[in-house]
Amino acid sequence: MTKLRNTRFLQAPETSRGGQATAPRNVQEMRDLMLRISRGESHLSLGPKAQTALADILDLRGDPALLSITALAEKLSVNPSTLTRLARTLGYSGFGAFQQVLLDASMSAPGDFYTRQAQTALAGEDATGMGGIARLCRENQANIERFIEGCDVGQFQQATALITSAPRVMVHGIRQFHAFASFLVYGLRMIRSDVHMLDSSNLGIAEGLASMGPRDVLISASCAPYSTQVAATARAAADHDINIVAVTDRASSPLAAVSQAAILVPHETSFLSNSMTTFTLAAECLINGCAAALPEEAKQALTARDDMIKKLDIEIS
């Protein structure tokens, strides 16, 4: 089978015929460019502070701070000059042109309706009652809308192609993402064999990676603040030519930087830790996407599974 390591989708143009940097025309091209900068696949170079600023800016969908360079710099805790240099590095004539892309109609905040609804629900009701329930639910609805609007179909198709063509797939996530990894393994094993958790309490991280080859896939999952072990494991796997599918939050994530496909998932809510709601939805989308990519194989695998469940009398009607 054809190796997919260097295949990329929906790439933003980086240079014009005269060799000058061509600025991204929309937010999707901006996000794609940042992915390639993180992976070292672009001729552009951004310092750590500029990368962080750009990642933060891409999360400010519909935020009033985008209306002013001073307000934006204050929100990001950087100097306005940093934003001007960032805009010019990306190929814009100045901050104004950069700002115009950010203020495009497609950047209007999805989920404003839900935020207003949550605020109404919270009015006059303390967070231990319906107000708190409504707020968290509305915030997750807003994240789901952001996931839909910001989803890079090319990256998603790349991820499903890598997963369905790999002889072996392992999924790595720790702490909260251990539950995500377990769910994804369960779902993928419904439609294909040889999908496993990369788990230090089982075979061991080093042993698990050593059992993988160049066409195998490691699905790495984490979000800010990123788990050091997951990031280091993804980099070690990439160094051994194992394909990486990153399920993470930002194009500047250390997992995205070493990946061949990155699925970016918004997760900001008032939940006391990182919210997993939209990550779980992303896992469901991946499972369905892989099943759709191999419809006959998936149908056979699901039929065999159902037959075995009936034979062992596992479920009660």
C-alpha positions in Angstrom: 0.0 0.0 0.0 1.1 3.6 -0.6 2.7 5.2 2.4 0.8 8.3 3.5 3.5 10.0 5.6 4.0 13.0 3.4 0.5 13.4 2.1 -1.1 16.7 3.1 -4.5 18.2 2.3 -5.9 21.7 1.9 -2.6 23.5 2.1 -2.5 27.2 2.2 -0.4 28.8 -0.5 2.8 30.1 1.0 4.5 32.0 -1.8 3.4 34.0 -4.8 5.1 33.9 -8.2 7.5 36.6 -7.0 8.6 34.5 -4.1 6.8 36.7 -1.5 4.8 35.2 1.3 1.2 34.8 0.4 -1.0 35.5 3.4 -3.7 32.9 4.3 -7.0 33.9 2.8 -9.2 32.6 5.6 -8.9 31.1 9.1 -8.8 27.5 7.8 -5.7 28.3 5.7 -4.2 30.0 8.7 -4.8 26.9 10.9 -3.4 24.7 8.2 -0.3 26.9 7.8 0.3 26.8 11.5 0.1 23.0 11.5 2.9 23.0 8.8 5.0 25.5 10.7 4.7 23.3 13.8 5.7 20.2 11.8 8.7 22.1 10.2 7.1 21.7 6.8 6.9 25.4 6.0 9.6 27.9 5.0 8.1 30.3 7.5 9.4 30.3 11.1 7.6 31.5 14.2 9.2 31.8 17.6 7.5 30.2 20.7 5.8 33.4 21.7 4.5 34.1 18.2 3.2 30.5 17.9 1.4 30.7 21.2 -0.1 34.1 20.2 -1.3 32.7 16.9 -2.8 29.6 18.6 -4.6 31.8 21.1 -5.9 34.1 18.4 -7.4 31.2 16.4 -9.4 30.3 19.6 -10.8 33.8 19.9 -13.8 33.2 17.6 -16.0 36.3 17.8 -14.1 37.8 20.8 -14.4 41.6 21.1 -10.6 41.7 21.7 -10.2 41.1 17.9 -11.5 44.6 17.3 -8.4 46.4 18.5 -4.7 45.6 18.4 -4.3 47.1 21.9 -7.1 45.0 23.4 -5.9 41.8 21.6 -2.3 42.4 22.8 -3.6 42.9 26.4 -5.7 39.8 26.3 -2.7 37.7 25.0 -0.2 39.4 27.3 2.1 40.4 24.5 3.2 43.7 23.0 1.2 45.1 20.0 4.5 45.1 18.1 4.5 41.2 18.4 1.1 41.1 16.7 2.3 43.4 13.9 5.4 41.3 13.3 3.3 38.1 13.4 0.9 39.6 10.7 3.8 40.5 8.4 5.5 37.1 8.9 2.3 35.5 7.8 2.3 37.6 4.6 -0.1 40.4 5.5 0.7 44.0 4.8 0.1 44.8 8.5 -2.2 44.0 11.4 -5.2 45.5 9.7 -5.2 43.0 6.9 -4.6 40.2 9.4 -7.5 41.5 11.5 -9.8 41.6 8.5 -9.5 37.9 8.0 -10.1 37.3 11.7 -13.2 39.4 11.6 -14.7 37.7 8.6 -18.2 36.5 8.9 -17.1 32.9 9.3 -15.4 34.0 12.6 -18.6 35.0 14.2 -18.8 33.2 17.5 -20.7 29.9 17.1 -22.6 29.2 20.2 -23.5 32.8 21.1 -27.0 31.6 21.3 -26.0 29.0 23.8 -23.9 31.4 25.8 -26.9 33.8 26.0 -29.1 30.9 27.0 -26.7 29.8 29.7 -26.4 33.4 31.1 -30.2 33.6 31.2 -30.4 30.2 33.0 -27.8 31.4 35.5 -29.6 34.7 36.3 -31.1 34.4 39.8 -30.0 30.8 40.2 -26.9 29.5 41.9 -24.5 27.2 40.1 -25.5 24.2 42.2 -28.9 24.1 40.5 -30.3 24.3 37.0 -28.1 27.3 36.3 -24.9 25.3 36.6 -26.3 22.4 34.6 -27.5 24.7 31.8 -24.2 26.6 31.6 -22.1 23.5 31.2 -24.4 21.9 28.7 -24.5 25.2 26.6 -20.8 25.5 26.7 -20.4 22.0 25.3 -23.0 22.7 22.6 -20.9 25.7 21.7 -17.7 23.5 21.5 -19.5 21.1 19.3 -20.5 23.9 16.9 -16.9 25.1 16.9 -15.7 21.6 16.2 -18.0 21.4 13.2 -17.1 24.8 11.8 -13.3 24.3 12.3 -13.0 20.7 11.3 -10.4 20.2 8.5 -12.0 17.5 6.3 -8.6 16.8 4.7 -6.9 16.1 8.0 -9.9 13.9 9.0 -9.8 11.9 5.8 -6.0 11.6 6.2 -6.5 10.2 9.7 -9.1 7.6 8.6 -6.9 6.6 5.6 -3.9 6.0 7.9 -6.0 4.1 10.5 -7.8 1.8 8.0 -4.6 1.0 6.0 -2.4 0.3 9.1 -1.5 -3.3 10.0 -1.6 -2.3 13.6 -3.1 0.7 15.5 -2.3 1.7 19.1 -4.0 4.5 21.1 -2.2 6.4 23.8 -3.8 8.7 26.4 -3.2 9.0 30.1 -5.2 10.5 33.0 -8.5 11.7 31.6 -7.5 10.7 28.1 -7.1 7.1 29.2 -10.9 6.9 29.1 -10.9 8.5 25.7 -8.3 6.0 24.5 -10.2 3.1 25.9 -13.4 4.2 24.2 -11.6 4.7 20.8 -10.0 1.3 21.0 -13.4 -0.3 21.8 -15.0 1.4 18.8 -12.3 0.7 16.3 -12.1 -2.9 17.3 -15.8 -3.3 16.3 -14.7 -2.8 12.7 -11.1 -3.9 12.5 -8.7 -6.1 14.4 -5.3 -5.4 15.9 -6.2 -2.1 17.7 -4.7 -1.9 21.2 -4.1 0.5 24.1 -0.5 1.6 24.5 -0.5 1.3 28.2 2.3 1.2 30.7 0.2 -1.0 33.1 -0.1 -3.6 30.4 2.7 -4.4 27.9 4.7 -1.3 28.6 5.2 1.9 26.6 8.7 0.9 25.2 7.7 -2.6 24.5 4.5 -1.5 22.7 6.3 0.9 20.5 9.0 -1.6 19.7 6.3 -4.0 18.4 5.2 -1.4 15.8 6.5 -0.9 12.3 6.7 2.0 9.8 3.2 1.6 8.4 1.5 1.2 11.8 -0.4 4.1 13.5 -0.2 5.6 16.9 -3.2 7.7 17.9 -2.0 10.2 20.5 -4.5 12.2 22.6 -3.9 15.1 24.9 -4.8 18.8 25.3 -3.3 21.7 27.2 -1.7 21.3 29.6 -0.2 18.5 27.6 0.9 15.3 29.2 4.7 15.1 29.0 4.7 11.3 28.7 2.2 11.4 25.8 4.1 14.1 23.9 7.5 12.3 24.4 6.0 9.0 23.3 4.5 10.5 20.1 7.9 12.0 19.3 9.7 8.8 19.9 7.2 6.9 17.7 7.6 9.5 14.9 11.4 9.1 15.1 10.9 5.5 14.3 8.7 6.2 11.3 5.4 5.2 13.0 2.6 7.3 11.6 1.0 9.6 14.2 -2.7 10.7 14.3 -3.0 13.4 16.9 -6.3 14.1 18.6 -5.6 17.4 20.4 -6.7 21.0 20.8 -4.4 23.3 18.9 -2.3 23.4 15.8 0.6 24.4 18.1 0.2 21.2 20.2 3.4 19.1 20.5 1.3 16.1 19.2 0.3 18.0 16.1 3.9 18.9 15.4 4.9 15.2 14.9 1.6 14.0 13.3 0.7 13.1 9.8 -2.9 14.0 10.6 -4.3 16.2 13.4 -7.9 16.4 14.6 -8.3 19.6 16.6 -11.0 19.6 19.3 -12.2 22.7 21.2 -12.8 21.9 24.9 -13.0 25.2 26.9 -15.8 25.0 29.5 -16.5 25.8 33.1 -15.9 22.1 34.0 -13.4 21.9 36.8 -11.0 20.0 34.6 -10.5 19.5 30.8 -13.9 18.8 29.2 -14.0 15.4 27.4 -17.5 15.9 25.7 -16.3 17.1 22.3 -13.3 14.7 22.4 -15.7 11.8 22.8 -17.7 13.1 19.9 -14.5 13.3 17.8 -13.8 9.7 18.7 -17.3 8.7 17.5 -16.7 10.6 14.2 -13.4 8.8 13.7 -14.9 5.4 14.3 -17.8 6.1 11.9 -15.3 7.6 9.4 -13.2 4.5 9.4 -16.3 2.3 9.1 -17.4 4.3 6.1 -14.0 4.1 4.5 -14.2 0.2 4.6 -18.0 -0.4 4.4 -17.9 -4.1 3.4 -15.2 -5.0 5.9 -17.0 -3.1 8.6 -20.3 -4.8 7.9 -18.6 -8.2 8.1 -16.9 -7.4 11.3 -20.1 -6.0 12.9 -22.0 -9.1 11.8 -19.4 -11.4 13.3 -19.5 -9.4 16.5 -23.3 -9.6 16.8 -23.2 -13.4 16.1 -20.7 -13.9 18.9 -22.7 -11.7 21.3 -25.8 -13.9 20.6 -23.9 -17.1 20.9 -22.5 -16.1 24.3 -25.8 -14.7 25.5 -24.1 -11.5 26.6 -27.0 -9.0 26.1 -30.6 -9.0 27.5 -33.3 -7.8 25.1 
